């Protein structure tokens, strides 16, 4: 295919060359006829004489020799350091006495993975997967989140004052004080996220005990059912609540297979881990809330935006609703 600035297509070049070589046109006349320079007309005519029709294609513009290219020995050293130490171009350049731009060009030339795409423990590229249909696998996890004191925390009052709760009006969801000091406690975000379509169901619960986790899954499964998603497998970590009898019995009663991640390998459950990171950035810590109740009231709207409107890079920039036949529940 000709390059974007080429005045002639391959067919036009062939016609020009045949006019000059086969029909005997002068180069100047052929150049005027096809609106190109005399030099261009001569080049295509010469290639036609030498190679025939095959000579009308573009040739590579890569130089035959690159005397200033980084030596092969230096390139091998860069390639060896990258997976061994998981360093970026700047640190590799400092170690080898090179320019960071040179190291970056070498890494790009050989298509080495970004550091974010490498496993921290082994240095190997992370294997990414996606199940072919909604419900084939649902990721489940829990995120522990500190409660906000009445009147706002350190994001409102600063670190020194934000740790104290001096408000005269207590939040109804706030634990009572112990010994005159606020016992703020923690909230536990229980989340279920479909591997294929990425819709998320999240609840804020008071603990991560076995009965709480089992009851959460019952409600999560009901949510996915309203979206016309039949859950077949669930993936969790090795937390105590997921190794309990109530959790096992709840899944078994629904005919759902339970899979657990390998110990010390949270990457296997990375989709829900990444969702929790997004949840914290865009909801929990997005603005200085004045109370825990205010933050909790904002969660349903954020979840709706995430599931129906927020573009997801892993599914082509579309929201999860684009991959779920009935996320709105209107056909249930």
KEGUZA-747489 format. One record per residue (C-alpha): x, y, z. Coordinates in steps of 0.25 Angstrom, whole numbers, plus 5000, padded with zeros to 4 digits. Each point is the difference from the previous one (the first is absolute). Layout:
XYZ
...
// end
This chain:
500050005000
500650144996
500450095011
499050125004
500850104992
500249924987
499450084988
499849874993
499449865003
500649874996
499150004988
500350154996
501549975001
499849884991
499350084990
501150115000
501149904998
499349934989
499850134993
501550035000
500549864998
499049934991
499450124993
501350084999
499550135007
501050105004
500250015015
499650155000
498749974993
499749885009
500350095012
499050114996
498949894996
500149945014
500350135008
501349955006
501550054998
500949954989
500949935011
498849925005
499649964986
501449964997
500049925013
498849924997
500449984986
501349945004
499449915010
499049954990
501249974990
500749925011
498949935008
498850014992
498650025007
500649955013
500950125000
498850105002
499949975015
500650085011
501349965006
500450015014
500650145004
500949935011
501550044997
500949884996
501050055011
499850065013
501450045005
499550085012
499149885005
500249955014
501049895000
499449865001
500849975013
499450125007
498649964995
500249865006
500450065013
498750095000
499149884997
500749925011
499850105011
498650034997
499349875004
501049975010
499950135009
498650054994
500650144998
499650124992
500850074989
500650105010
500649905010
500549914989
500750124993
500650045013
500549865003
500649984986
500550144998
499050034988
499050114996
498649965005
499450034986
501049904994
499549895010
498550034997
500349994985
500649865002
498949955009
499050054990
500749944988
500049865007
498650025004
500349975015
498750015009
499750125009
500449995014
498550005004
499849884991
501149925007
499849915012
500850065012
500449875006
500549934987
500250114990
499249924989
498850074993
498749995007
499149904993
498650074998
498849924997
498550034998
498949895001
499150004987
498650025006
499450075012
499949925012
501149904996
500850065012
499750105010
501150075009
499750025015
500950085009
499950095013
500650135002
500250065014
499750155001
500250095012
498750085004
500050154999
499750085013
498950095002
500350144994
501149944991
501349945001
501450044997
499650044985
499150115006
500850045013
501449964997
500849885006
500150065014
498550035002
499449904991
500349895009
499150055011
498550005000
499550135006
498650014994
498850015009
499149934991
500449854998
499749934987
499049895001
500949904993
501250045009
500549915012
499950065013
501250055008
500849915009
500650075012
499750144995
500749984987
499349974987
500049854996
499950024985
500249864996
500149954985
499049974989
500249884991
499750014985
499549864995
500150004985
499649904989
500450034986
499749924987
501349964993
499550024986
499150125000
500550075013
498750055006
500350015015
499149985013
500550065013
499550015014
500550075012
499949905011
500550015015
501049885000
500549894991
499549885008
499649874993
498550025002
500150154995
500849954988
499049894997
498850095001
500750104991
500249904989
498549965001
499650154997
501150014989
499549874993
498650065000
500650134994
500749924989
498749924997
499250134998
501150044989
499749864994
501449955004
500049865005
501349985009
500749874998
501350025007
500550105011
501550035003
500450055013
501350015008
500349915012
499450095011
499349935012
498650034996
500249944986
500549875006
498849995010
498949904999
498950114998
500750054988
500249864995
498649965002
499450134994
500849984987
499749855000
498550025001
500050094988
500849904992
501250104999
501449955000
501050075009
501450034996
501150065009
501350084996
501349945002
500650055014
500750134999
499650024985
498950115001
500350034985
499149884997
498850085006
500650134994
498750054993
499250025013
501350055006
500150114989
498550035002
500350035015
501150094996
499150084991
498950005010
500950065010
500550104990
498750054994
499149985012
500649985014
501150104999
499450084988
499650125009
500150045015
498749945006
499450065012
499649875006
499949854997
498650014997
500250104989
501149914994
499149885001
498850074993
500950044988
500449854997
498749964993
500150114990
501549974998
499749854997
498950044990
501050094993
501049895000
499149894995
499250094990
500850124995
501549995004
500849954988
500949885004
501349994993
500149845000
498749994992
500350104989
499650135008
498549955002
499349995013
499749875005
498550024997
500449984985
500449865003
498849965008
498749974994
499250045011
500850095010
498850095002
499149895004
498950044991
499849864994
499949925013
// end
